[in-house]
Amino acid sequence: MRRLQRWIHSHPMPPTLHGLRRRAQSRAITAVRRSRFFPRSMIDRLGDDASFAEGGLDGRVIVFFPGPPDQLYQLLPWLPTLEALDAAQGVSVVCQDSRVAAGIRERTTVRVVTFARYGALDGVIGRSDVALALYVGHASANFECLRFASLLHAYIGHGDSDKGVSASNQLKAYDAVFAPGQAAIDRINARLMRFDAERRCVIVGQPTTLSAPPLDAPALGQRTTVLYAPTWEGAQPSVAYSSVLTHGLPLVESLLADSRYRVLYRPHPLIGVTSGDYAGANAAIQAAVRQAGADHRVIAADDEPLETSFARAEVLVCDVSAVATAWLPSLRPLVVTAAAGGAAVSADSGMLARVRRLAPAEAGRAPAVLAAELADEGGRGVLEELVAYYLSPYWPDRSIERFVQVSTELVGERDRLRAALVAAGATGT
């Protein structure tokens, strides 16, 4: 073997063969990334880089979304709002995965581009009149765009919740944070050091949450429809809010065994991506629901919008997540699970202290717990107060208008600040 290695080093391939090998490797890699077997949890980095070798982006705003296909759920609810902003300022969604870009293009008229190389944005931003970058998640790849000092950067998130990540120190990376309501600002103020939430956060309402007024309760039939919508297990113990492993099967089986209830199971699309145990528990719950008959149903996130699932249900059981906040305007009973152990960090702004919590030991008694909540006439008043705190004052009728207004103001602020820097001799992006 050593003799062979010495011979290879002493007899290098001609340059033409090196080039042929590189091109063959490149074609092979591209073929693998275009294959339907390429993991949805990885970005394929098949981009439009060559098309932008000399050009730039139209419009003043970009939405930087570097995630793979299994994170597309974070962006899709924003599309109607982004279309309104596109009409006012011009918007481009910037991706790093061609499958993500294709999925977005199927659903919107907003321009979507894909850049595969880390440095591709350098020239594009320099040749564009982009002023504002928006972000829907805390992906580490956000820093590939956050590095541009010629832009203002705003975090818009993908749902407000009392998860600890909603008051993450990562918010300090952005020039502005769009907050659904006062609860979000108070949550951040209570948990972040050396961060002026009153100055950096701006209330815009929640355009992605039930853009219609609260729904009337559906007519009650022989069965009460329960929506069980757990979150995923998280990537570390501090964000392990999922009830799938601790509550899921006994909760669902107890409801399926009770003739008073019909079960809709809507699992988070990422359940099981970091844990085989959670994947197995999720599969077992789905199997139980499907075997119980046509009255019960498993709903994948791609099947229908969350609001449609809400409209089918009379009571919600969920984890600490944005699903709970989104449900509030329905003014129908809400039960939030309590995570086992003390590792998961909550950032309760008041909701968790005022709604019914379900401990793991109570999961098998869910029918009785839900019956009590459905009979509690005072629960509606609590939910009304929580809606006012978590979603006011622009939700629901003026949230999109407010979002466009705030974004436009940031574009104008960036232009004024940038002009002053250029006048003082600043250059570059």
LINUR-V546564 format. One record per residue. N is the residue number from 1. RES is the residue in three letters. PHI is phi in radians with two decimals (999 if undefined). Layout:
n=[N N]
res=[RES RES]
phi=[PHI PHI]
This chain:
n=[1 2 3 4 5 6 7 8 9 10 11 12 13 14 15 16 17 18 19 20 21 22 23 24 25 26 27 28 29 30 31 32 33 34 35 36 37 38 39 40 41 42 43 44 45 46 47 48 49 50 51 52 53 54 55 56 57 58 59 60 61 62 63 64 65 66 67 68 69 70 71 72 73 74 75 76 77 78 79 80 81 82 83 84 85 86 87 88 89 90 91 92 93 94 95 96 97 98 99 100 101 102 103 104 105 106 107 108 109 110 111 112 113 114 115 116 117 118 119 120 121 122 123 124 125 126 127 128 129 130 131 132 133 134 135 136 137 138 139 140 141 142 143 144 145 146 147 148 149 150 151 152 153 154 155 156 157 158 159 160 161 162 163 164 165 166 167 168 169 170 171 172 173 174 175 176 177 178 179 180 181 182 183 184 185 186 187 188 189 190 191 192 193 194 195 196 197 198 199 200 201 202 203 204 205 206 207 208 209 210 211 212 213 214 215 216 217 218 219 220 221 222 223 224 225 226 227 228 229 230 231 232 233 234 235 236 237 238 239 240 241 242 243 244 245 246 247 248 249 250 251 252 253 254 255 256 257 258 259 260 261 262 263 264 265 266 267 268 269 270 271 272 273 274 275 276 277 278 279 280 281 282 283 284 285 286 287 288 289 290 291 292 293 294 295 296 297 298 299 300 301 302 303 304 305 306 307 308 309 310 311 312 313 314 315 316 317 318 319 320 321 322 323 324 325 326 327 328 329 330 331 332 333 334 335 336 337 338 339 340 341 342 343 344 345 346 347 348 349 350 351 352 353 354 355 356 357 358 359 360 361 362 363 364 365 366 367 368 369 370 371 372 373 374 375 376 377 378 379 380 381 382 383 384 385 386 387 388 389 390 391 392 393 394 395 396 397 398 399 400 401 402 403 404 405 406 407 408 409 410 411 412 413 414 415 416 417 418 419 420 421 422 423 424 425 426 427 428 429]
res=[MET ARG ARG LEU GLN ARG TRP ILE HIS SER HIS PRO MET PRO PRO THR LEU HIS GLY LEU ARG ARG ARG ALA GLN SER ARG ALA ILE THR ALA VAL ARG ARG SER ARG PHE PHE PRO ARG SER MET ILE ASP ARG LEU GLY ASP ASP ALA SER PHE ALA GLU GLY GLY LEU ASP GLY ARG VAL ILE VAL PHE PHE PRO GLY PRO PRO ASP GLN LEU TYR GLN LEU LEU PRO TRP LEU PRO THR LEU GLU ALA LEU ASP ALA ALA GLN GLY VAL SER VAL VAL CYS GLN ASP SER ARG VAL ALA ALA GLY ILE ARG GLU ARG THR THR VAL ARG VAL VAL THR PHE ALA ARG TYR GLY ALA LEU ASP GLY VAL ILE GLY ARG SER ASP VAL ALA LEU ALA LEU TYR VAL GLY HIS ALA SER ALA ASN PHE GLU CYS LEU ARG PHE ALA SER LEU LEU HIS ALA TYR ILE GLY HIS GLY ASP SER ASP LYS GLY VAL SER ALA SER ASN GLN LEU LYS ALA TYR ASP ALA VAL PHE ALA PRO GLY GLN ALA ALA ILE ASP ARG ILE ASN ALA ARG LEU MET ARG PHE ASP ALA GLU ARG ARG CYS VAL ILE VAL GLY GLN PRO THR THR LEU SER ALA PRO PRO LEU ASP ALA PRO ALA LEU GLY GLN ARG THR THR VAL LEU TYR ALA PRO THR TRP GLU GLY ALA GLN PRO SER VAL ALA TYR SER SER VAL LEU THR HIS GLY LEU PRO LEU VAL GLU SER LEU LEU ALA ASP SER ARG TYR ARG VAL LEU TYR ARG PRO HIS PRO LEU ILE GLY VAL THR SER GLY ASP TYR ALA GLY ALA ASN ALA ALA ILE GLN ALA ALA VAL ARG GLN ALA GLY ALA ASP HIS ARG VAL ILE ALA ALA ASP ASP GLU PRO LEU GLU THR SER PHE ALA ARG ALA GLU VAL LEU VAL CYS ASP VAL SER ALA VAL ALA THR ALA TRP LEU PRO SER LEU ARG PRO LEU VAL VAL THR ALA ALA ALA GLY GLY ALA ALA VAL SER ALA ASP SER GLY MET LEU ALA ARG VAL ARG ARG LEU ALA PRO ALA GLU ALA GLY ARG ALA PRO ALA VAL LEU ALA ALA GLU LEU ALA ASP GLU GLY GLY ARG GLY VAL LEU GLU GLU LEU VAL ALA TYR TYR LEU SER PRO TYR TRP PRO ASP ARG SER ILE GLU ARG PHE VAL GLN VAL SER THR GLU LEU VAL GLY GLU ARG ASP ARG LEU ARG ALA ALA LEU VAL ALA ALA GLY ALA THR GLY THR]
phi=[999 -1.13 -1.10 -1.12 -1.11 -1.13 -1.17 -1.10 -1.18 -1.51 -2.27 -1.11 -1.23 -1.06 -0.94 -1.12 -1.21 -1.00 -1.10 -1.10 -1.13 -1.10 -1.15 -1.13 -1.12 -1.10 -1.13 -1.13 -1.09 -1.08 -1.08 -1.12 -1.22 -1.50 -1.20 -1.18 -1.55 -1.16 -1.00 -1.30 -1.58 -2.08 -1.41 -1.49 0.88 -1.91 -2.07 -1.72 -0.92 -1.09 -1.23 -1.98 -1.07 -2.14 -1.71 -2.30 -1.82 -1.38 1.59 -1.83 -2.25 -2.11 -1.91 -1.57 -2.30 -1.55 -1.35 -1.43 -1.02 -1.30 -1.91 -1.08 -1.01 -1.21 -1.64 -0.95 -1.10 -1.43 -1.03 -1.02 -1.19 -1.15 -1.14 -1.15 -1.18 -1.05 -1.11 -1.59 -2.22 1.48 -2.27 -2.18 -1.60 -1.85 -2.03 -2.13 -2.33 -1.18 -1.20 -1.09 -1.04 -1.09 -1.12 -1.26 -1.05 -1.15 -2.03 -2.68 -1.66 -1.16 -1.16 -2.25 -2.28 -2.21 -2.04 -1.46 -1.59 -1.00 -1.54 -1.10 -1.22 -0.90 -1.19 -1.11 -1.10 -1.12 -1.71 -2.04 -1.91 -1.20 -2.05 -2.39 -2.02 -1.98 -2.37 -1.77 -2.63 -1.74 -1.07 -1.07 -1.19 -0.96 -1.21 -1.19 -1.90 -1.05 -1.17 -1.37 -1.38 -1.42 -1.98 -1.66 -2.22 -2.28 -1.64 -1.93 1.24 -2.40 2.18 -1.73 -2.66 -1.65 -1.18 -1.03 -1.15 -1.20 -2.10 -1.27 -1.11 -1.11 -1.08 -1.18 -1.29 -1.86 -1.28 -2.54 -2.19 -1.46 -1.92 -1.16 -2.84 -1.15 -1.01 -1.13 -1.17 -1.10 -1.06 -1.19 -1.04 -1.34 -2.19 -1.78 -1.62 0.92 -2.44 -1.56 -1.13 -1.11 -1.57 -1.51 -1.72 -2.35 -1.36 -2.18 1.45 -2.37 -1.05 -1.52 -1.85 0.64 -1.19 -1.85 -1.06 -0.90 -1.35 -1.25 -1.09 -1.12 -1.09 -1.40 -1.85 -1.26 -2.15 -1.56 -1.50 -1.89 -1.72 -1.86 -2.28 -1.34 -1.56 -1.47 -1.34 1.41 -1.66 -2.68 -0.99 -1.17 -2.09 -1.53 -1.69 -1.15 -1.73 -0.98 -1.42 -1.64 -2.08 -0.83 -1.17 -1.10 -1.07 -1.20 -1.11 -1.17 -1.27 -1.14 -1.43 -1.81 -1.16 -1.37 -2.15 -2.07 -1.93 -1.98 -1.94 -2.13 -1.33 -1.07 -1.12 -1.74 -1.01 1.67 -1.24 -1.98 -2.56 -1.15 -1.11 -1.20 -1.07 -1.15 -1.12 -1.07 -1.10 -1.15 -1.14 -1.05 -1.08 -1.12 -1.15 -1.16 -1.30 -1.35 2.09 -1.19 -1.16 -1.80 -2.66 -1.69 -2.03 -1.38 -1.04 -1.38 -1.22 -2.86 -1.07 -1.01 -1.06 -1.16 -1.10 -1.01 -1.15 -1.47 -1.99 -1.84 -2.65 -2.05 -2.04 -2.57 -1.70 -1.14 -2.97 -1.19 -1.06 -1.10 -1.12 -1.13 -1.30 -0.82 -1.13 -1.16 1.04 -1.89 -0.95 -2.32 -2.18 -1.97 -1.22 -1.85 -1.15 -1.29 1.32 -2.06 -1.32 -1.20 -1.77 -1.73 -2.27 -1.10 -1.76 2.32 -1.10 -1.16 -1.45 -2.04 -1.86 -1.23 -1.76 -2.07 -1.34 -0.95 -1.18 -1.63 -0.98 -1.25 -1.84 -0.98 -0.98 -1.20 -1.08 -1.19 -1.06 -1.16 -1.19 -1.13 -1.54 -1.46 -1.23 -1.35 -1.10 -1.10 -1.09 -1.08 -1.13 -1.07 -1.16 -1.19 -1.03 -1.08 -1.46 -1.51 -2.21 -1.40 -1.72 -1.62 -1.34 -1.71 -1.26 -2.02 -1.15 -1.13 -1.04 -1.14 -1.03 -1.12 -1.07 -1.13 -1.08 -1.12 -1.11 -1.18 -1.07 -1.13 -1.10 -1.04 -1.10 -1.17 -1.15 -1.15 -1.08 -1.15 -1.16 -1.11 -1.08 -1.49 1.86 -1.26 -2.40 1.45 -1.83]
